[in-house]
Amino acid sequence: MIHRRFLTSVLCLVSLLLVTDYAFAAGGTSIVATKGQPTSVSRNWPKGVGELVNDSSRTSGWNSWFSEWPNDVNQYAFEIESTEDLNRLITKLAAIKTDLRQIRLSHLREPNALGWVTRVPKGSGIPVIFSIGDQVRIDKWFKHVRKPFGVMEFTATPEAVPPTLTIFVQNESVRLDELTVPNGIEVTLGYAPAVFHKSNTTFEQQREEAGHRDVARELKTLKQNLDGSALKAIHRIEAFLNSRKMVSSCRRASCPGIPHGWHLRTPWPGPGQGFLSHTR
């Protein structure tokens, strides 16, 4: 079932892309993994991805495709019963041999739209999605795609979605204060990536020149438009990100009162606080 608002956005974008083209566009979803069955691992992916996508907790996998696009992004769902399960996935993410690995924290309870036309049924209860793109596939597509691509003018080859875990914080199995995130993983507010990590278009360049992403402002805007459990989830995300900033600062400089080997962690559930825990 297709999410109506998401489909409307997609069709608007497609109409812009094909403004000078008479071809008919088409889209769909390919199933790339099923629960209990091993899934294939692309030779273009960095080493270590196979261990994650074939973890015992992985259920379904999808590739959302649309005509004339590289359609390189795969999405994989996981079911977890405890923080131990989630930390195992994070450890496997950290082990992937690539320069950029991401964790995105979503205030939602579960995913909804994934990619062009892929829609996860409401009530799925999926707590974690793993996303990964394919730079080799994008490179081949970029060599042959017409330029400009509709109204999109590229400044360089788009960059593929890096190995990314999106965690849905409202899910009852997620406990942010119990997560162990190794060094080398970028953690931010966000939703599962679906197309490119960077599109490298003139429009994106103009946005970057106007100023870097302001996560604090995004959080403030979200809090103004949410209530109930969604607002509580945003508070938890804010507190978690703030605690990581404090830990990062302490790694760069001496922090009075915090012994070596101790780490600041965020309590459950309130924002703006912290407590110390020790990792042996």
C-alpha positions as CSV (number, residue, x, y, z in Angstrom):
1,M,0.0,0.0,0.0
2,I,1.4,3.4,-1.0
3,H,1.5,6.3,1.4
4,R,-0.6,9.0,-0.3
5,R,1.4,12.1,0.8
6,F,4.7,10.4,0.0
7,L,3.4,9.3,-3.5
8,T,2.3,12.9,-4.2
9,S,5.8,14.2,-3.4
10,V,7.3,11.6,-5.7
11,L,5.0,12.3,-8.5
12,C,5.7,16.1,-8.2
13,L,9.4,15.4,-8.4
14,V,9.0,13.0,-11.4
15,S,6.9,15.6,-13.3
16,L,9.8,18.0,-12.9
17,L,12.4,15.5,-14.0
18,L,10.4,14.6,-17.1
19,V,9.3,18.1,-17.9
20,T,11.0,17.9,-21.4
21,D,10.6,14.1,-21.8
22,Y,7.6,12.2,-23.3
23,A,8.5,8.9,-21.8
24,F,6.3,7.2,-19.2
25,A,7.8,6.7,-15.8
26,A,7.3,3.6,-13.7
27,G,8.3,2.4,-10.3
28,G,8.0,-0.5,-7.9
29,T,9.5,-2.6,-5.1
30,S,11.8,-5.6,-5.4
31,I,12.1,-8.0,-2.5
32,V,15.7,-8.6,-1.8
33,A,15.5,-10.5,1.5
34,T,13.1,-12.7,3.4
35,K,13.0,-13.7,7.0
36,G,15.0,-16.8,7.8
37,Q,16.8,-17.0,4.5
38,P,20.3,-15.8,3.7
39,T,20.4,-12.8,1.3
40,S,22.9,-12.1,-1.5
41,V,25.7,-9.6,-0.8
42,S,26.8,-7.3,-3.6
43,R,30.5,-7.4,-4.4
44,N,30.4,-3.6,-4.6
45,W,29.6,-3.2,-0.9
46,P,32.4,-2.7,1.6
47,K,33.6,-5.6,3.6
48,G,31.5,-6.4,6.6
49,V,28.1,-5.5,5.2
50,G,27.3,-9.2,4.6
51,E,27.7,-9.9,8.3
52,L,25.1,-7.2,9.1
53,V,22.5,-8.0,6.4
54,N,22.6,-11.7,7.3
55,D,22.4,-11.2,11.0
56,S,19.9,-13.6,12.6
57,S,17.5,-10.7,13.5
58,R,17.1,-9.5,9.9
59,T,13.7,-10.1,8.4
60,S,12.7,-8.5,5.1
61,G,14.6,-6.5,2.6
62,W,13.5,-4.1,-0.2
63,N,14.8,-2.2,-3.2
64,S,12.6,0.7,-4.2
65,W,13.1,1.4,-7.9
66,F,12.0,4.1,-10.4
67,S,12.7,4.3,-14.1
68,E,15.8,6.1,-15.2
69,W,17.3,6.2,-11.7
70,P,20.3,4.0,-10.4
71,N,18.0,2.4,-7.9
72,D,21.0,1.3,-5.8
73,V,19.6,1.6,-2.3
74,N,18.6,-1.5,-0.4
75,Q,16.7,-1.4,2.9
76,Y,16.7,-4.2,5.5
77,A,14.4,-4.6,8.5
78,F,15.4,-6.1,11.8
79,E,13.5,-7.4,14.8
80,I,15.2,-7.0,18.2
81,E,14.2,-8.2,21.7
82,S,16.7,-6.3,23.8
83,T,19.4,-3.7,23.8
84,E,21.9,-6.5,23.5
85,D,20.5,-7.3,20.0
86,L,20.6,-3.6,19.0
87,N,24.2,-3.2,20.3
88,R,25.2,-6.3,18.3
89,L,23.9,-4.6,15.1
90,I,25.8,-1.4,16.0
91,T,29.0,-3.4,16.6
92,K,28.6,-5.0,13.1
93,L,28.0,-1.6,11.6
94,A,31.2,-0.3,13.2
95,A,33.1,-3.2,11.7
96,I,32.2,-2.3,8.1
97,K,35.3,-1.3,6.2
98,T,34.3,2.2,5.0
99,D,35.0,5.8,5.8
100,L,31.5,6.8,6.7
101,R,29.0,4.8,8.9
102,Q,25.8,6.4,10.2
103,I,23.2,5.9,12.9
104,R,20.1,8.0,12.4
105,L,17.6,8.5,15.3
106,S,14.0,8.8,14.3
107,H,11.3,10.0,16.6
108,L,8.8,7.7,14.9
109,R,7.6,4.3,16.3
110,E,8.3,2.5,13.0
111,P,9.2,3.3,9.3
112,N,6.6,4.2,6.8
113,A,7.7,5.2,3.3
114,L,11.1,3.7,2.1
115,G,12.3,5.0,-1.3
116,W,10.2,5.9,-4.3
117,V,7.0,3.8,-3.9
118,T,7.9,1.3,-1.1
119,R,5.5,1.6,1.8
120,V,5.9,-0.4,5.1
121,P,2.4,-1.4,6.4
122,K,1.3,0.5,9.4
123,G,1.7,-1.5,12.6
124,S,4.8,-3.3,11.4
125,G,6.6,-2.5,14.7
126,I,10.0,-2.5,12.9
127,P,12.5,-0.9,15.3
128,V,15.6,-0.8,13.0
129,I,16.2,-0.3,9.3
130,F,19.6,-0.8,7.6
131,S,20.2,1.1,4.4
132,I,23.1,0.9,2.0
133,G,23.8,2.3,-1.5
134,D,26.1,1.2,-4.3
135,Q,28.6,3.7,-5.6
136,V,29.7,1.5,-8.5
137,R,26.2,1.4,-9.7
138,I,25.8,5.2,-9.4
139,D,29.0,5.8,-11.3
140,K,27.8,3.7,-14.2
141,W,24.5,5.4,-14.2
142,F,26.0,8.8,-14.1
143,K,28.2,8.2,-17.2
144,H,25.1,7.6,-19.3
145,V,22.3,9.7,-17.7
146,R,21.2,12.7,-19.7
147,K,22.4,16.0,-18.2
148,P,20.7,18.1,-17.0
149,F,18.4,15.4,-15.7
150,G,15.1,17.2,-16.0
151,V,15.6,20.3,-13.9
152,M,18.5,18.7,-11.9
153,E,21.9,20.0,-12.8
154,F,24.7,17.9,-11.3
155,T,28.0,19.4,-10.2
156,A,29.6,16.0,-9.7
157,T,28.7,12.3,-9.5
158,P,26.2,11.7,-6.7
159,E,27.4,9.9,-3.6
160,A,25.9,6.6,-2.5
161,V,24.1,6.1,0.8
162,P,26.7,4.9,3.4
163,P,26.0,1.9,5.7
164,T,23.3,3.4,7.9
165,L,21.2,2.1,10.8
166,T,18.0,4.0,11.4
167,I,16.6,3.5,14.9
168,F,13.0,4.2,15.7
169,V,13.1,5.6,19.2
170,Q,9.4,5.3,20.1
171,N,9.7,1.5,19.7
172,E,9.4,-0.2,23.1
173,S,12.5,-2.3,22.4
174,V,14.8,0.7,22.0
175,R,16.6,2.1,25.1
176,L,18.9,4.9,24.0
177,D,20.6,5.1,27.4
178,E,21.8,1.5,27.0
179,L,23.3,1.9,23.6
180,T,27.0,1.4,23.0
181,V,28.2,3.4,20.0
182,P,31.9,2.8,19.1
183,N,34.1,5.6,17.7
184,G,33.9,6.2,14.0
185,I,30.1,6.2,13.7
186,E,28.3,9.4,12.9
187,V,25.1,9.7,15.0
188,T,22.4,12.3,14.0
189,L,18.7,13.0,13.9
190,G,17.0,11.6,10.8
191,Y,15.1,9.1,8.9
192,A,16.1,6.1,6.7
193,P,18.0,7.4,3.6
194,A,16.4,6.5,0.3
195,V,18.2,8.0,-2.8
196,F,21.6,9.5,-2.4
197,H,23.9,10.5,0.5
198,K,24.7,13.6,-1.5
199,S,23.0,14.4,-4.8
200,N,25.7,16.9,-5.8
201,T,23.3,19.2,-7.7
202,T,23.3,22.9,-8.0
203,F,20.3,23.1,-5.7
204,E,22.2,21.1,-3.0
205,Q,25.2,23.3,-3.5
206,Q,23.1,26.5,-2.9
207,R,21.7,25.0,0.3
208,E,25.2,24.2,1.6
209,E,26.5,27.7,0.7
210,A,23.5,29.1,2.6
211,G,24.7,27.4,5.8
212,H,25.4,24.0,7.3
213,R,22.6,21.8,8.7
214,D,21.4,23.0,12.1
215,V,20.3,19.9,14.0
216,A,19.4,22.1,17.0
217,R,17.0,24.1,15.0
218,E,15.5,21.0,13.4
219,L,14.9,19.6,16.9
220,K,13.3,22.9,18.0
221,T,10.9,22.9,15.0
222,L,10.0,19.2,15.6
223,K,9.2,19.9,19.2
224,Q,6.8,22.7,18.3
225,N,4.8,20.4,16.0
226,L,4.7,17.2,18.1
227,D,3.1,16.1,21.3
228,G,2.7,12.9,23.4
229,S,5.0,10.0,22.7
230,A,6.6,11.6,19.7
231,L,7.6,14.6,21.7
232,K,9.1,12.4,24.4
233,A,11.1,10.6,21.7
234,I,12.5,13.9,20.5
235,H,13.5,14.8,24.0
236,R,15.3,11.4,24.3
237,I,17.1,12.0,21.0
238,E,18.1,15.5,22.0
239,A,19.5,14.3,25.3
240,F,21.4,11.5,23.7
241,L,23.0,13.8,21.1
242,N,23.9,16.3,23.7
243,S,25.6,13.7,25.8
244,R,27.6,12.6,22.8
245,K,28.8,16.2,22.3
246,M,30.0,16.3,25.9
247,V,31.8,13.0,25.5
248,S,33.4,14.2,22.3
249,S,34.5,17.4,24.0
250,C,36.0,15.4,26.9
251,R,38.0,13.3,24.4
252,R,39.6,16.4,23.0
253,A,40.3,18.0,26.4
254,S,40.6,17.0,30.0
255,C,37.3,17.0,31.8
256,P,37.5,17.7,35.5
257,G,35.7,15.2,37.7
258,I,35.4,12.5,35.0
259,P,38.0,9.7,35.5
260,H,39.7,8.0,32.6
261,G,37.7,5.2,31.2
262,W,34.3,6.6,32.2
263,H,31.7,7.8,29.7
264,L,28.8,10.3,30.1
265,R,25.5,8.6,29.2
266,T,22.0,9.9,29.0
267,P,19.3,8.9,31.5
268,W,15.9,7.7,30.6
269,P,13.9,9.7,29.7
270,G,14.6,13.3,30.5
271,P,16.6,15.8,28.4
272,G,19.4,18.0,29.6
273,Q,20.8,15.5,32.1
274,G,23.4,12.9,32.3
275,F,25.0,10.2,34.4
276,L,28.4,8.4,34.2
277,S,28.8,4.8,33.3
278,H,32.0,2.8,33.0
279,T,32.8,0.5,30.1
280,R,35.2,-2.2,31.1
